[in-house]
């Protein structure tokens, strides 16, 4: 090439050399673009909407549907690795919510998308691949509290038996307790902790996120004003509007799960407080029934189950709007410490859900990586 250039006049030599280097730069750019065009995009998982029939829900006085929508996230390698089996995380929603608050493909107000978080975390090698199952356990009254009730149905049995059996039968899971985790937010955090300590043969890795009603507290919002709906003729289940009286509707929802009473229409519940001589006072029998549903009072009964867990973790935002949550979570942690139960509790700078979502949110930085570390992957 140099000889050919030397035969040219000096002006043309300079132009030829400039052309040569420009040509090389253009070729390098074209090759780089071609190489970039064949780099595969980050693999994405699949979101499946399935329906699980709950034998445990076939009879309820509130006529809950036994056919429940279940959102299932299948990790990126699921379709291309037909011989591979995966751990499973069962993710429970809060009161007034459904599976969509976890599994919507697009973020909604105050919420996000677990599939998007998982895809990103897997692509960046921050978490292992596992299946995530989010059932819709909304009831006509606002939520199941993942417990068995004569009024709204046997939701504990649905979650621990019907749902798990269906998922293990229809998806390539690792069907053992060490490879099953359970987590939830608020009502779902309560459910995760209760079901985990009662059923370590089903779930052995447990995380409660801002768990509600772990126990009674002085500021649990059981006030005369909020209990007023239960006075004779004050309201009916049909006229009690959660948007207008959210706290009363929430108390009714809890009562249908914790203290159902088929003999007391129209609400079919007993309440832990009652008006006597113009003052709100404990109704001892019902108060004890609520306590029997709360981890802070029944943990010693399930000490064996708690010791069988591979991992137990829970947290609470210091400024949670539901003001009973931080003190009852602290008290539950202290009880577990006194019992010698290994666990991790964190109280962080946040409220009920402001720190959950986004790339720097606690789901991405704490919850999902923790399950990746603690679940048995084989």
N, C-alpha and C positions, 0 to 999 in steps of 0.2 A: 504494500500500500504506500509506503514511504517513497519508493522509487517512482511510482505513478504521480504522486504529488509533486516530487522534485522537478518533473518535466514541465509543470505548469508555471505560468508567470506568478510572481510573488503575490499579487493581489488575489489571484484565483486560488493560490495555495492557502491563504488565510481563510477564504470563504469555504474551501473544501474541508479544512480542518474543523471550522465551526459547524459545518453541516454534519460532519462525522460525529462530533460529540452530542449535537442535538438529537441526531438519529439514535444514538445509544441511549440517551436519557428517555426518549420517547418509547423505545423498546422495553427498557426497564420498567417504565410506568405501566405499559400494556401488560407485561408479564405479571407485575404485582397485582394489577386489577384482576387479571384472569385467575391468579392464585386465590385472591380474596373471594372471588365469586364462587369457588368450589368449596370453601370452608363451610361446613354445615352449621346451621343455626343451633342454638342450645336446644337440646331435646326437651319436649314437654310431656307432662303426664296427661292422663285422660280423666275427665270428670263424668261419672256415670250416675244417673238417677234411677234407682231401683225401687221396688215396692216389696216390703216384707209383711207378710200376714202374721199377726200376733195372736197365737192361740190364747195367750194370757189376757188378751184384751177383748175377747168375744162377748163378755158380759160386763156392762157398766151401767149404772143408773143414769149417768149423764149421756149415754149413747155415744161414746167415743168410737171413732172408726178403728177397727182392728187392722186395717191395711195402711201401713205407714210408709211414707216416702223416706228413702234413705239415700243421701248423697255419698258417693264413694270416689275417693281420689286414688287412681292407680298410677304408680310412678312410671317414669319414662321408659324403663327397660321391660315393663310388664308384657307388652305386646310382642316384643322381639325375643323374649327369653321364656318360652313356654314350659321349660323344666324348672324354673326358679320359683321358690316360695318366699313370702315376705312377712315380716312382723306387721302387726296392725295396731293403730292408735284409734280408739273410740273417743269421739269428741262430742261433748254434751253442751247444748245451748242453754241460755238463761231464760228466765220467766218472760213471757210475752214474745218470745223469739221462736225461730225454727232453724232447721238445717241451713237455710239460705244465709243466715248471718255469718256462718263460717265459710260456706262453699259457693257463694255467688261468684261467677267468673269475673265480675266487675265490682270494684269497691263501692259501697254505699255509704251513706252518712254515718260516720263514727265506726264503720266497719271496714273490712278488707276482704282479701281472697286468699284462703289457705292454699289452693292449687298454685297460685302465682308465687306465694312465699316458698312453697316446697320446690317448685321448678327452679327458682333462683338459687336456693340453698344447695340443692343437689348439683346444679351446674358449677357452683363455686366450691364443691366438695366440703361443705360445712355440715351436711347431714347425710346419713345413709338413706337408701331408698326404703320406704315402708308405705303400706296402704293406710289411708285415713278414712274412717267411717263416721259420718255425722247423721244420726237419725233425727227425724222430726217427731218430737215427743210433746208438742203443743197440745193442750187439751182445750175443750170448750171454755174452761175457766181461766186459761192462761198458761198452764204448765203442769207437768206430771210430778215434779219433784223426784222422779225416778224411784218411787216407792210404791208399795202395794196398798190399795185403798178399796174398801167396799163400794165406794161411790164412783170413782173415776177409772178403776181398773187396776190390774196387777202390773204396774210399769217396771218394778224391780225385776220381776220374772221375765217380762218382755225383753229388757235390756241384757240381762245376764244369761238368758236361755234362748228365747226365740231368735233374737237378733244375732247373737254369736253363732248359734248353730247354722243359721242361714248363710252368714258370711263365710264361715269355714267350708260349707258345702258348695258354694257357688263361685268362690274366688280362691286363688292359690295363696293361702295363708300358711303361716307356721302355726298349726293349731295347738298351741300350748300356752299356759298362763305366763311363762317367762317372756314370751314373745308378744303378749298383749298388754297394751297400755290403755289407760283411761284418764281423760282430762276433761275439764269443763270450766265455764265461766259463770260466776254468781250462783244461780240455782244449779247450773251444771257442775260447778266446783264442789258444791255440797254433795251432788250425786256421785261425783268421782270419788270423793273421800269415803262416803258411806258404803258405796258398792265395793270399793277396793278393800276396805277392812273386813267387810262381811263375806266377800267372795274372792279370797286370794287364790282359789283354785281356778278362777276365770281370768282375773286381772292381777298382775304382780307389779306393775309400774304405774304410779298414781301421781297426778299433779292437779291441785285445786287452784284456780285462778280467781282471786277476789271472791272467795267462797262465802255465800250467804248462809245465815241461820245455822252456823256451827254450834250456837248456843244462844241462850237468852242474854240480853244486856239491858241496862237501864234505859237505853235509848233505842229500843227495838221498834218504836213507832206503833206500839199497841196502845193507842190512846182512845179515850171516850169518843172523840170526834171520828176517828177512823173505824171504830167498831159500831158506830151509830147505824150502819146499814142493817145490822142484824136485829134491831128492835122491831117488834111486831108491826108489819105494814109499812116499814120504812122503805123497803125495796124488795125486788125479786131478782133472781139470777138474770132474767131477761132485761130488767130496767137498770141494773147496775152497770154503768158505762165506765170501762177502764180509763177512757180518755178524760172523763170528767172527775173521776174519783179513783185515781190509780192506786192509792194506798189501800183503800177499802177492798178493791178488786184483788189486790195482791194478798191481803189477809185471807179473803175467802178462798183464793187458790191454794194457799198453804193449808188452810183448815180442811179442804176437801182431801188433801193428801195425808195430813198428820192426824186429824181427828174427825173422820167421816162419821156421820150418824144417819143411817137410812130412815130413822124414825122421826127426823126433825125437818120437815119441809118448811119453807121452800128451798133453803140452802143446803140441807142435808149435812150439816156440820154442827159440832160443838166448838166453843171458843174458850181459850185459856184465861180470859178475863171476863168479868160480868159486872153489871151495875148493881150495887147493893147499897141502899140508903143514900142514893145519889152519888156514890163514889165508885170508881173503877177498882175492883179487887180481884185477886186471883180466884179462879175456879179450880180448886185443887186437883180434882180428878183429871180434867182436861189438860191442865198445866203439866201434869205428870205424863200424859200421853204425848204432848209435844216434846217434852224432854227425852222421852224414849226414842224419839226420831232424830235426836241431835248428837253429833259426834262428841261434843264436849262432855256429855253425860254417859254415853254408852261405850266409849273407847275401852275402858277396863274389861267390859264383857267380851270384846273382840281382840283382846291382847294377843292371843295366839295368831289370829289372822294378820294383825299388824306386823308381827315379827316375821311372818312369811314373805312379806313384800320385798322385792328386789330394790325398790326405790320409792320413797314418799317425799313429795315436795309440795309446798303451797306458799302463796304470797298474798299480799294485800297492799293497796295504795294507801299511804298515810292519810290522804285527804279524800277518801272514798265518800261519795255523797250519801251512801247508806251507812250511817255512822255506827251501826252495831258491828260492821265487818272487821275493822282493824282490831278492836279490843277482843272480840271472840276468837279471831285467828291467833292473836298473841296468847290468849288463855289456852287454846288448844295446843299450841306449841309447847307451852310450859308444862301442860299435863303430860304430853308425850315425853318430854325431857325427864320429868319425875318418874315416869314408867320405864325409862331406859330404852325407848323406842327410837331407833335411828331415823332421822328426818332432816329436811332442810326447810327453814321458814325464812322468808325475806319480807321486810316491810320497806317499801321503796317510795320515792318522791313522786306521787301520782295520785289519780283518783280512780273511779270505778273501771274506766276503760281507756283513758287518754293515752296510756303508754303501750297499748297492745300492738298496734298495727304499724306497717311501714318497714323499710329495711333495717331501721334502728329500733323497732319496737320489740317488746319482750317476747312476742311469739317467735320472731325470727332469731333473736339473740339468746334467749333463755329456754323457752318451752320446747321447741322442735329440736334444737341441738341436744338438750338433756335426754329426751326420749331416744335419740339416735345413739347416745352413749350407754344408756341403761337397759334398753330392750335387748333381749337375746336375738342376735341376727342369724342364728342357725338352729 
